[in-house]
Amino acid sequence: MTETSGGSPERPQFGESFTAHMVTSVWTAHEGWSPLRLGPHAALCLSPAAVGLHYGQAVFEGLKAHRGADGTVGVFRPEDHAARMADSARRLSMPPVPGDMFLRAVDLLVAADQDALPSDPGLSLYLRPLLFASEANLALRPAREYTFVLIAFVTGGFFADGPEPVPVWVSSRYTRATPGGTGGVKFAGNYAPTYLAQEEALRAGCRQVVWLDSQERRWVEELGGMNLFFVRGSGSGAHVVTPPLGGTLLPGVTRDSLLRLAARLGYEPREERIAVDQWRDECAAGTITETFASGTAAVVTPVGTVRYGEEEWKVGTGGAGPVTLALRDALIDAQTGGSRSPEGWVRTVAPRR
Ligand SMILES: *Cc1c(COP(=O)(O)O)cnc(C)c1O
């Protein structure tokens, strides 16, 4: 989720200024989903007793549309985001938005607002679907009315001059997810509890929090709202390692894309647990040569240094490594519909007439 770039007139701040339209639909137990409505981006009319505000029945997604070299706008893996949002909804006892409805909403909004996306290849249109309980009723049970909203904004994300490595902070005090909990889905309530840890990281001079597992406080899980990757070795024989999903990690679409692209580039993709002390020791020994984070907003962000209590270590040279950069290039290429984009990853949206 995390956007690492700052704002400027040409590089707008993440999630601050929205496009002109939004798409909405309301679900009720009686009628199911109402027809999708494309209208102006505007405030919602909401009861102060809306369940989503009180008991947290709210899930969201984040996906991007990019302008390809031929000028057309394509959305990256929207079917996978639709499927994940349905999983999130089921975990929170909410009616899943059907996949075809999710795609039609994306098509409607992107068609209406694609002129907001300049031809600058460093910019993309970030789409934010949200599903929340809008029934006015404070009973402790799943709501009987839900609202689906899709909004969008233009954002940066990748730059020709390459990504800047970030210093990261391993939190010993806070954890993000517990087995059997909600860490594996994009549940709104997963995010506010991370702010205190993020403040702790900032006070330590770091930019992001490394989450350890909540049982042993030992296994590296994620970085802020991003998945983490480790590179072992170098060159074409390098291993690209990421922790396995197991309910406490968010199954990133970017994570999955990078695992597949790694194999295409001739690296060996692996899902393997890495302990924090192992990360430190393997960096010192030169076995782990690179570490980076991945997510829709941040694309691929290299990790330069790690702080863990009183300890501090550098990953590789402390700069963006060659495997990180190769994977990032391949991902950007895939997102903009370049020749390296695997079949079916980009959904082209025709402009509205
Ligand atoms: C959204 C998210 C990610 C990244 O998922 P993508 O599909 O790659 O954007 C990783 N971790 C957390 C906690 C997230 O919320």
PDBQT file of the ligand as one rigid body, heavy atoms in Angstrom, charges set to zero:
ROOT
HETATM    1  C1  LIG A 401      -2.085  -4.486  -0.263  1.00  0.00    +0.000 C 
HETATM    2  C2  LIG A 401      -1.010  -5.045   0.598  1.00  0.00    +0.000 A 
HETATM    3  C3  LIG A 401       0.156  -5.633   0.066  1.00  0.00    +0.000 A 
HETATM    4  C4  LIG A 401       0.497  -5.615  -1.392  1.00  0.00    +0.000 C 
HETATM    5  O1  LIG A 401      -0.459  -6.193  -2.228  1.00  0.00    +0.000 OA
HETATM    6  P1  LIG A 401      -0.453  -5.852  -3.765  1.00  0.00    +0.000 P 
HETATM    7  O2  LIG A 401      -1.561  -6.654  -4.321  1.00  0.00    +0.000 OA
HETATM    8  O3  LIG A 401       0.860  -6.253  -4.305  1.00  0.00    +0.000 OA
HETATM    9  O4  LIG A 401      -0.661  -4.377  -3.874  1.00  0.00    +0.000 OA
HETATM   10  C5  LIG A 401       1.064  -6.223   0.937  1.00  0.00    +0.000 A 
HETATM   11  N1  LIG A 401       0.856  -6.211   2.267  1.00  0.00    +0.000 NA
HETATM   12  C6  LIG A 401      -0.235  -5.637   2.816  1.00  0.00    +0.000 A 
HETATM   13  C7  LIG A 401      -0.393  -5.668   4.290  1.00  0.00    +0.000 C 
HETATM   14  C8  LIG A 401      -1.190  -5.034   2.009  1.00  0.00    +0.000 A 
HETATM   15  O5  LIG A 401      -2.263  -4.456   2.552  1.00  0.00    +0.000 OA
ENDROOT
TORSDOF 0
